[in-house]
Amino acid sequence: MEAKNLGRPDSRIERDVMGELKVPGTALYGAQTARALQNFTISGLRMPREMIRAVGLIKAAAAQVNRDLGLLDEDRATVIVRAAMEVADGKLDEHFPVDVFQSGSGTSTNMNANEVIARRAGEIAAAPGGSPSIHPNDHVNKGQSSNDVIPAAIHVASLDAVERLLVPQLELLVKTLEEKAVEFDEVVKVGRTHLQDAMPIRLGQEFGGYAHLIAATAEDLRRASLSLCKLHLGGTAVGTGTGTHPEFGARMAAELSAMTGLPFSETSNHFAGQSYPQAIAATSASLRSVASVLLKVANDVRWLGSGPRSGLGELILPVVQPGSSIMPGKVNPVLAEALMMVCVQVIGLDAAVNTGAFLGNFELNTMLPLLAHNLLQEITLLANGIAAFRTRLLEGVSVDRARVEASVEQSLALATPLAPLIGYDAATRIAQRAHAEGRTIRDVARELGIFSPETLARLLDVHTLTEPGLPATELPASPASAGPMRQAL
């Protein structure tokens, strides 16, 4: 049963230790949430849905664990679990209005959940045979503190988001890049270093390099995110575990593992975990690395598709929308640019996470809501940005083969395989002459007669130049004029 249309009054009076406060009658939250709404009218940003889900799961697990430990009666535990799962399932999201920028421990969000679950559980219990009243602190928050609930919720939400949203998108991106590497394997193009022509490379090799980079950073992310499996539940306020059963932390981790299918366990040191969010910082840093690699790949694709006539124009990008409000027919690499903006945003979010990670004193980090918001936004942005880039651009990208072949033949870097035979300086002069006269290396070398046609064809075979191997170092037999011409060079 959802918490809607239950005949609640227009307003009511709630009380806490600071006194009375009027609360909207339809609101499931109480006085502490209402005070947070008065105090934190800052951004209009609410806690991410994933965080509310994680807090709901933690509250449901806590009720079950406390019941199993004999610390909470069956009736209260049953209705708390039902209400908490409504929170986890998103049925009560309208009752979680607290701003992200709030108490650094996330106490307002924790109490928001306690109040909503307590009141909703009370409504459920009002049915015939229902349990006694439920208190937000005494029952819903039993054995817990904001200081261990909120860090644990960040871990649960973030690990779930990484595994469910981001890792599958990274794997699909790697698969698509590998498929393109096979499709483009026979396309030889100009390599570029310092934005200047370099030795030939196969387009398949270039895309294979992209796939490897992303696969490696995805693996690094998975290793870093596994540190999120360690939960701080059971540490309560300062890590000592005061106010909770000694088995609470381990039982909570087991219960949350059963709920989510993720391998959670109790942290081995609550003091370290609550004073510095190392797993959160490490995961964010790995997300920054993923963003850095994606930024490079998206930017390369954008450049390789530049043109269509005056740019590199090697790749033909799918046409997805008009590119200009004034220039008819213009098409822009919008999907690449969108992913690049996502990556820049993620890098900025990580900077805030990294700074926030050490802004706590002694036994508690006091930037937890910010860390939760930023980390989950990093994950979501990357997952969605990758999906759009892959499906709307990468899967449909093709090659302008004629342009690529013409470009590689014009490359002055083709003087490189001549150098071991005639010397670096002589090969340089051939390259300089070709550039000055607007000709190819092949034309100039053929005119000079240093090499036989067969030898020149072998030396300048661009497919051979994309594979490992040592160049020839002795000049084969050549026309009679080769000797004087070589000396002239």
C-alpha positions as CSV (number, residue, x, y, z in Angstrom):
1,M,0.0,0.0,0.0
2,E,1.5,3.3,-1.0
3,A,1.5,6.3,1.4
4,K,-1.1,8.3,-0.6
5,N,-4.6,9.5,-0.1
6,L,-4.8,8.5,3.5
7,G,-6.9,11.4,4.7
8,R,-4.1,13.3,6.3
9,P,-4.9,16.9,7.5
10,D,-3.6,20.0,5.8
11,S,-1.0,20.5,8.6
12,R,-0.1,19.2,11.9
13,I,2.2,20.1,14.8
14,E,5.4,18.0,15.3
15,R,7.6,18.1,18.4
16,D,11.3,17.5,19.0
17,V,13.7,18.5,21.7
18,M,13.8,22.0,20.3
19,G,10.1,22.5,20.5
20,E,7.0,22.5,18.2
21,L,7.0,23.0,14.5
22,K,4.2,23.0,11.9
23,V,4.6,20.3,9.2
24,P,2.4,19.8,6.1
25,G,-0.3,17.3,6.9
26,T,0.5,15.2,3.8
27,A,4.2,14.9,4.8
28,L,5.5,11.7,6.3
29,Y,8.5,13.4,7.7
30,G,8.6,15.1,11.1
31,A,10.2,18.0,13.0
32,Q,13.8,17.3,12.3
33,T,13.3,17.1,8.6
34,A,11.2,20.3,8.7
35,R,14.0,22.1,10.5
36,A,16.5,20.9,7.8
37,L,14.2,22.4,5.2
38,Q,14.3,25.8,7.0
39,N,18.0,25.7,7.4
40,F,19.2,24.3,4.1
41,T,17.5,26.3,1.3
42,I,20.7,26.2,-0.7
43,S,20.8,24.4,-4.0
44,G,17.4,22.7,-4.6
45,L,19.4,19.5,-5.2
46,R,18.0,16.5,-3.4
47,M,19.9,13.3,-2.4
48,P,20.2,11.0,-5.4
49,R,17.5,8.3,-5.8
50,E,20.3,5.7,-5.4
51,M,21.1,7.1,-2.0
52,I,17.5,7.0,-0.8
53,R,17.2,3.5,-2.0
54,A,20.4,2.5,-0.1
55,V,19.2,4.1,3.1
56,G,15.8,2.3,2.8
57,L,17.6,-1.0,2.4
58,I,19.8,-0.3,5.4
59,K,16.8,0.6,7.6
60,A,15.0,-2.6,6.4
61,A,18.0,-4.7,7.1
62,A,18.5,-3.1,10.5
63,A,14.9,-3.9,11.6
64,Q,15.4,-7.5,10.6
65,V,18.8,-7.8,12.3
66,N,17.6,-6.1,15.5
67,R,14.6,-8.5,15.5
68,D,16.9,-11.5,15.1
69,L,19.1,-10.3,17.9
70,G,16.0,-10.0,20.2
71,L,16.3,-6.2,20.3
72,L,13.1,-5.3,18.4
73,D,9.7,-7.0,18.7
74,E,8.3,-8.9,15.7
75,D,5.4,-6.5,15.1
76,R,7.5,-3.4,15.0
77,A,10.1,-5.1,12.9
78,T,7.6,-6.2,10.3
79,V,6.0,-2.8,9.7
80,I,9.4,-1.0,9.7
81,V,10.6,-3.4,7.0
82,R,7.5,-2.8,4.9
83,A,7.8,0.9,5.2
84,A,11.6,0.9,4.6
85,M,11.2,-1.2,1.4
86,E,8.6,1.3,0.2
87,V,11.4,3.9,0.6
88,A,13.9,1.7,-1.2
89,D,11.4,1.1,-4.0
90,G,10.9,4.8,-4.6
91,K,7.3,4.9,-3.5
92,L,8.0,7.7,-0.9
93,D,10.5,9.9,-2.8
94,E,8.3,12.9,-2.4
95,H,8.9,12.8,1.3
96,F,12.7,13.2,1.0
97,P,13.1,16.9,0.2
98,V,16.3,17.7,2.1
99,D,19.0,19.6,0.3
100,V,22.3,17.9,-0.5
101,F,24.1,20.8,1.2
102,Q,23.3,20.1,4.8
103,S,24.9,18.6,7.9
104,G,28.3,17.2,6.9
105,S,27.4,13.8,8.4
106,G,24.2,13.5,6.5
107,T,22.2,13.5,9.8
108,S,19.3,15.4,8.2
109,T,18.9,12.7,5.5
110,N,19.2,9.9,8.1
111,M,16.6,11.5,10.3
112,N,14.4,12.2,7.2
113,A,14.4,8.5,6.6
114,N,13.9,7.6,10.2
115,E,10.9,9.9,10.4
116,V,9.3,8.9,7.1
117,I,9.7,5.2,7.9
118,A,8.4,5.5,11.4
119,R,5.3,7.4,10.4
120,R,4.6,5.2,7.4
121,A,5.1,2.1,9.5
122,G,2.7,3.5,12.0
123,E,0.1,3.9,9.2
124,I,0.7,0.3,8.2
125,A,0.3,-0.8,11.8
126,A,-3.0,1.0,12.2
127,A,-4.7,-1.9,10.5
128,P,-6.5,-4.3,12.8
129,G,-4.0,-6.2,15.0
130,G,-1.3,-3.6,14.3
131,S,1.8,-3.0,16.5
132,P,2.3,-0.1,19.0
133,S,3.7,3.2,17.9
134,I,7.1,3.4,16.2
135,H,9.7,6.0,17.2
136,P,12.2,7.3,14.6
137,N,15.2,7.1,16.9
138,D,14.3,4.3,19.3
139,H,13.1,1.8,16.7
140,V,14.0,2.7,13.1
141,N,17.5,4.0,14.0
142,K,18.1,1.3,16.6
143,G,21.8,0.3,16.7
144,Q,22.8,3.0,14.2
145,S,24.2,6.5,13.9
146,S,24.1,8.9,10.9
147,N,27.9,8.5,11.1
148,D,27.9,4.9,10.1
149,V,24.6,4.8,8.1
150,I,25.4,7.5,5.6
151,P,28.9,6.2,4.7
152,A,27.5,2.7,4.3
153,A,24.6,4.0,2.2
154,I,27.2,5.7,-0.1
155,H,29.0,2.4,-0.4
156,V,25.9,0.4,-1.2
157,A,24.5,2.9,-3.7
158,S,27.8,3.5,-5.5
159,L,28.9,-0.1,-5.8
160,D,25.4,-1.0,-7.1
161,A,25.6,1.8,-9.6
162,V,29.1,0.9,-10.8
163,E,28.1,-2.8,-11.3
164,R,24.6,-2.3,-12.6
165,L,25.0,0.9,-14.7
166,L,28.6,1.7,-15.6
167,V,30.5,-1.6,-15.9
168,P,28.1,-3.0,-18.5
169,Q,28.3,0.2,-20.6
170,L,32.1,0.1,-20.5
171,E,32.1,-3.6,-21.5
172,L,29.8,-2.8,-24.4
173,L,32.0,0.1,-25.4
174,V,35.1,-2.1,-25.5
175,K,33.2,-4.7,-27.5
176,T,32.1,-2.1,-30.1
177,L,35.6,-0.7,-30.4
178,E,37.1,-4.2,-30.8
179,E,34.5,-4.9,-33.6
180,K,35.5,-1.6,-35.3
181,A,39.2,-2.6,-34.9
182,V,38.5,-5.8,-36.9
183,E,36.3,-3.9,-39.5
184,F,39.0,-1.3,-40.0
185,D,42.1,-3.6,-39.8
186,E,43.1,-3.3,-43.4
187,V,42.7,0.5,-43.6
188,V,46.2,2.0,-43.5
189,K,46.3,5.7,-42.6
190,V,48.7,8.4,-41.6
191,G,49.9,8.1,-38.0
192,R,50.2,11.4,-36.2
193,T,52.5,12.6,-33.4
194,H,52.6,16.2,-32.2
195,L,49.7,16.8,-34.7
196,Q,52.2,16.1,-37.5
197,D,52.4,13.3,-40.0
198,A,54.1,10.2,-38.6
199,M,54.6,6.6,-39.7
200,P,51.6,4.7,-41.1
201,I,49.2,2.9,-38.8
202,R,46.2,0.8,-39.5
203,L,43.0,2.3,-38.4
204,G,42.2,-1.0,-36.7
205,Q,45.3,-0.7,-34.6
206,E,44.2,2.8,-33.6
207,F,40.8,1.5,-32.5
208,G,42.3,-1.5,-30.9
209,G,44.4,0.8,-28.8
210,Y,41.3,2.7,-27.7
211,A,39.6,-0.6,-26.7
212,H,42.6,-1.7,-24.7
213,L,42.8,1.7,-22.9
214,I,39.1,1.6,-21.9
215,A,39.3,-2.1,-20.8
216,A,42.3,-1.4,-18.6
217,T,40.7,1.6,-16.9
218,A,37.4,-0.4,-16.5
219,E,39.4,-3.1,-14.7
220,D,41.1,-0.5,-12.5
221,L,37.6,0.8,-11.6
222,R,36.3,-2.6,-10.7
223,R,39.3,-3.2,-8.4
224,A,38.9,0.2,-6.7
225,S,35.1,-0.1,-6.4
226,L,35.5,-3.5,-4.5
227,S,36.8,-1.4,-1.6
228,L,33.2,-0.2,-1.3
229,C,32.2,-3.7,-0.1
230,K,33.5,-2.8,3.3
231,L,30.7,-1.3,5.4
232,H,31.0,0.9,8.5
233,L,27.7,-0.2,10.1
234,G,28.3,-1.2,13.7
235,G,30.7,1.6,14.4
236,T,27.8,4.0,15.5
237,A,29.0,7.5,16.4
238,V,32.8,7.4,16.5
239,G,33.7,3.8,15.5
240,T,33.6,2.2,19.0
241,G,30.2,0.5,18.4
242,T,28.7,2.0,21.5
243,G,24.9,1.6,21.5
244,T,24.7,-1.4,19.2
245,H,25.1,-5.2,19.5
246,P,28.6,-6.5,18.8
247,E,27.3,-8.7,16.0
248,F,25.3,-5.9,14.4
249,G,27.8,-4.9,11.8
250,A,28.6,-8.4,10.5
251,R,24.9,-9.3,10.4
252,M,24.0,-6.1,8.6
253,A,26.6,-6.7,5.9
254,A,25.3,-10.3,5.4
255,E,21.7,-9.0,5.2
256,L,22.6,-6.3,2.7
257,S,24.5,-8.8,0.6
258,A,21.4,-11.0,0.5
259,M,19.3,-8.0,-0.5
260,T,21.5,-6.7,-3.3
261,G,23.6,-9.7,-4.4
262,L,26.8,-7.7,-3.7
263,P,29.6,-9.0,-1.5
264,F,29.4,-6.7,1.5
265,S,31.3,-7.3,4.7
266,E,32.0,-5.4,7.9
267,T,35.0,-3.2,7.8
268,S,38.0,-4.4,9.8
269,N,38.6,-1.0,11.3
270,H,35.6,1.3,12.0
271,F,37.8,4.2,13.1
272,A,39.7,4.4,9.8
273,G,36.5,3.9,7.8
274,Q,34.5,6.7,9.5
275,S,37.3,9.2,9.8
276,Y,38.4,9.1,6.2
277,P,36.3,7.9,3.2
278,Q,39.2,6.1,1.4
279,A,37.0,3.7,-0.7
280,I,34.9,6.6,-1.9
281,A,38.0,8.7,-2.8
282,A,39.6,5.7,-4.6
283,T,36.5,5.0,-6.6
284,S,36.1,8.6,-7.6
285,A,39.8,8.7,-8.7
286,S,39.2,5.6,-10.9
287,L,36.1,7.2,-12.4
288,R,38.3,10.3,-13.2
289,S,40.8,7.9,-15.0
290,V,37.9,6.4,-17.0
291,A,36.8,10.0,-17.9
292,S,40.3,10.9,-18.9
293,V,40.6,8.0,-21.3
294,L,37.1,8.6,-22.7
295,L,37.9,12.2,-23.2
296,K,41.0,11.3,-25.3
297,V,39.0,8.8,-27.4
298,A,36.0,11.1,-28.0
299,N,38.3,13.9,-28.9
300,D,40.3,11.7,-31.3
301,V,37.1,10.5,-33.0
302,R,36.0,14.1,-33.3
303,W,39.2,15.2,-35.0
304,L,39.4,12.1,-37.3
305,G,35.9,13.0,-38.4
306,S,36.6,16.7,-38.9
307,G,35.6,18.3,-42.2
308,P,33.9,17.1,-44.2
309,R,36.2,18.8,-46.8
310,S,38.7,20.9,-45.0
311,G,39.4,18.7,-42.0
312,L,41.0,15.3,-41.6
313,G,37.9,13.6,-42.8
314,E,39.1,10.0,-42.3
315,L,36.1,9.0,-40.3
316,I,32.5,9.5,-41.5
317,L,30.4,10.2,-38.4
318,P,26.7,9.4,-38.4
319,V,24.4,12.4,-39.1
320,V,22.2,12.8,-36.1
321,Q,21.0,16.4,-36.2
322,P,21.6,19.7,-37.9
323,G,24.7,21.5,-36.7
324,S,24.0,25.1,-37.2
325,S,21.2,27.6,-36.9
326,I,22.7,29.8,-39.7
327,M,24.9,27.5,-41.9
328,P,22.7,25.2,-44.0
329,G,23.9,21.6,-44.2
330,K,26.4,21.8,-41.4
331,V,26.7,18.7,-39.3
332,N,28.7,18.6,-36.0
333,P,30.2,15.8,-33.9
334,V,27.7,16.4,-31.2
335,L,27.8,12.9,-29.6
336,A,31.6,13.2,-29.2
337,E,31.2,16.6,-27.7
338,A,28.5,15.5,-25.3
339,L,30.8,12.7,-24.0
340,M,33.7,15.1,-23.7
341,M,31.5,17.5,-21.6
342,V,30.5,14.5,-19.4
343,C,34.2,13.7,-18.9
344,V,35.1,17.2,-18.0
345,Q,32.3,17.3,-15.5
346,V,33.4,14.0,-13.9
347,I,36.9,15.3,-13.6
348,G,35.6,18.4,-11.8
349,L,33.3,16.3,-9.5
350,D,36.3,14.2,-8.6
351,A,38.2,17.3,-7.6
352,A,35.5,18.1,-5.1
353,V,35.4,14.5,-3.9
354,N,39.1,14.5,-3.4
355,T,39.0,17.8,-1.5
356,G,36.0,16.7,0.5
357,A,37.6,13.4,1.5
358,F,40.1,15.0,3.8
359,L,37.8,17.7,5.2
360,G,36.9,15.9,8.3
361,N,38.4,16.1,11.8
362,F,39.3,13.3,14.0
363,E,36.6,10.6,14.0
364,L,34.3,11.8,11.2
365,N,34.4,13.1,7.7
366,T,32.0,16.0,7.4
367,M,31.4,16.2,3.6
368,L,29.4,13.0,3.2
369,P,26.3,14.4,1.4
370,L,28.6,16.1,-1.1
371,L,30.6,12.9,-1.6
372,A,27.4,10.9,-2.2
373,H,26.0,13.4,-4.7
374,N,29.2,13.7,-6.7
375,L,30.2,10.1,-6.8
376,L,26.8,8.9,-7.9
377,Q,26.6,11.7,-10.5
378,E,30.0,10.7,-11.8
379,I,28.8,7.1,-12.3
380,T,25.5,8.0,-13.8
381,L,26.9,10.6,-16.2
382,L,29.6,8.3,-17.5
383,A,27.1,5.4,-18.0
384,N,24.6,7.6,-19.9
385,G,27.3,9.4,-21.8
386,I,29.0,6.2,-23.0
387,A,25.6,4.7,-24.0
388,A,24.8,7.7,-26.2
389,F,28.3,7.9,-27.7
390,R,28.3,4.2,-28.5
391,T,24.8,3.7,-29.9
392,R,24.4,7.1,-31.7
393,L,28.0,7.5,-33.1
394,L,30.4,4.7,-32.7
395,E,28.3,1.9,-34.0
396,G,27.6,3.8,-37.2
397,V,31.0,5.3,-37.9
398,S,32.6,4.4,-41.2
399,V,35.8,5.3,-43.2
400,D,36.4,7.5,-46.2
401,R,38.9,4.9,-47.7
402,A,39.8,7.0,-50.7
403,R,40.7,9.9,-48.6
404,V,42.7,7.8,-46.2
405,E,44.7,6.1,-48.9
406,A,45.5,9.4,-50.6
407,S,46.5,10.9,-47.4
408,V,48.9,8.2,-46.4
409,E,50.6,8.3,-49.9
410,Q,51.2,12.0,-49.4
411,S,52.8,11.6,-46.0
412,L,56.4,12.8,-45.8
413,A,57.0,10.2,-43.0
414,L,57.4,7.6,-45.8
415,A,61.0,8.9,-46.1
416,T,61.6,7.0,-42.8
417,P,62.2,3.5,-44.3
418,L,64.7,5.0,-46.8
419,A,66.9,6.3,-44.0
420,P,68.6,3.0,-43.0
421,L,69.8,2.6,-46.6
422,I,70.8,6.1,-47.7
423,G,71.3,7.8,-44.3
424,Y,69.1,10.1,-42.2
425,D,70.4,13.3,-43.8
426,A,69.8,12.1,-47.4
427,A,66.3,10.9,-46.5
428,T,65.6,14.3,-44.9
429,R,66.6,16.0,-48.2
430,I,64.2,13.8,-50.1
431,A,61.4,14.7,-47.7
432,Q,62.2,18.4,-47.9
433,R,62.2,18.3,-51.7
434,A,58.9,16.4,-51.8
435,H,57.4,18.9,-49.5
436,A,58.7,21.9,-51.4
437,E,57.5,20.6,-54.8
438,G,54.2,19.2,-53.5
439,R,55.1,15.7,-54.5
440,T,55.2,12.3,-52.8
441,I,58.3,10.6,-51.4
442,R,57.7,7.8,-53.9
443,D,57.8,10.2,-56.8
444,V,61.0,12.0,-55.7
445,A,62.8,8.7,-54.9
446,R,61.8,7.2,-58.2
447,E,63.0,10.2,-60.1
448,L,66.4,10.1,-58.3
449,G,66.8,6.5,-59.3
450,I,68.4,5.4,-56.1
451,F,66.3,2.3,-55.9
452,S,65.0,-0.2,-58.4
453,P,61.2,0.0,-58.8
454,E,60.9,-3.3,-57.1
455,T,63.0,-2.2,-54.1
456,L,61.1,1.1,-53.8
457,A,57.8,-0.7,-53.9
458,R,58.9,-3.0,-51.1
459,L,60.3,-0.2,-49.0
460,L,57.2,1.9,-49.3
461,D,54.7,-0.8,-48.8
462,V,52.5,0.8,-46.2
463,H,51.0,-2.4,-44.9
464,T,54.4,-3.7,-44.1
465,L,55.3,-0.5,-42.3
466,T,52.4,-1.1,-39.8
467,E,54.0,-4.3,-38.5
468,P,57.1,-4.9,-36.4
469,G,60.4,-5.6,-38.2
470,L,63.9,-4.3,-38.8
471,P,64.4,-2.2,-41.9
472,A,66.9,-3.1,-44.6
473,T,70.4,-1.6,-44.0
474,E,72.1,-2.4,-47.2
475,L,71.2,-0.8,-50.6
476,P,70.3,-3.6,-53.1
477,A,71.5,-3.6,-56.6
478,S,70.3,-0.4,-58.4
479,P,70.6,1.3,-61.7
480,A,74.1,2.5,-62.8
481,S,73.3,6.1,-61.9
482,A,72.5,5.2,-58.3
483,G,76.0,5.6,-57.1
484,P,76.6,9.2,-58.2
485,M,73.0,10.1,-57.2
486,R,73.5,8.7,-53.7
487,Q,76.7,10.7,-53.4
488,A,74.9,13.8,-54.5
489,L,72.3,13.4,-51.8
